[in-house]
Amino acid sequence: MATQGLLFRYCSLWSDDSTWGGEFAPIEGDMVYIPPGLKLLVDVDSTPVLSAVLVEGSLIFPSDLDPSHQRTFDASYIMVRGGYMEVGTEAFPYTSKLTITMHSVKTDPQIPTYGNKVLAVRNGVLEMHGVPRTPTWTSLAATANPGDTTVTLISAVDWQVGEVVVIAPTSYESTEAEERTIISVDNSNPSAPVLTLDSPLLY
């Protein structure tokens, strides 16, 4: 009862030299091994491109108090093997921004079964929970035509400037789905909000 149902973890910080044996944090091309029992908290804003990350302990990404804070994590392979990787939990979602980029080309060596350029989980746990968004999709209130830079929706949304939306095609050609970045949201009429897009629609 002392913890009131909360889970506490004793973590090693990525930014702390003692985490790396008193040496220095990994540099580009290094492999990072997180052994069982080690809980590694990624408290830096960015990492170099790592050759591989093997997680048998815990790899944890904490949210920042600033919702607009951006953290980046770069690797060619991430293998969660019997370990735990967390980017927010269902009870406590990740509330800032994180970009995990996998680096590889088609001819790079592959992990058997999993391939390359992969975030793989084998007998482990991967938790990724962002702030719930409602709605995650909606319908258009009117047809969007080629050349349009605005679309009218059937209901209000909490979507933000800078986020990317996909306009689904009405044809059977899946290649006509179009990604656009939102440059403004007009919710003055909640029953017919208008999104302004960064470039004209093609279809």
Secondary structure, 3 states (H helix, E strand, C coil): CCCCCCCCCCCEECCCHHHHCCCCCCCCCCEEEECCCCEEECCCCCCCEECEEEECCEEEECCCCCCCCEEEEEECEEEEECCEEEECCCCCCECCEEEEEECCCCCCCCECCCECCEEEEECCEEEECECCCCCCCCCECCCCCCCCCEEEECCCCCCCCCCEEEECCCCCCHHHCEEEEEEEEECCCCCCCEEEECCCCCC
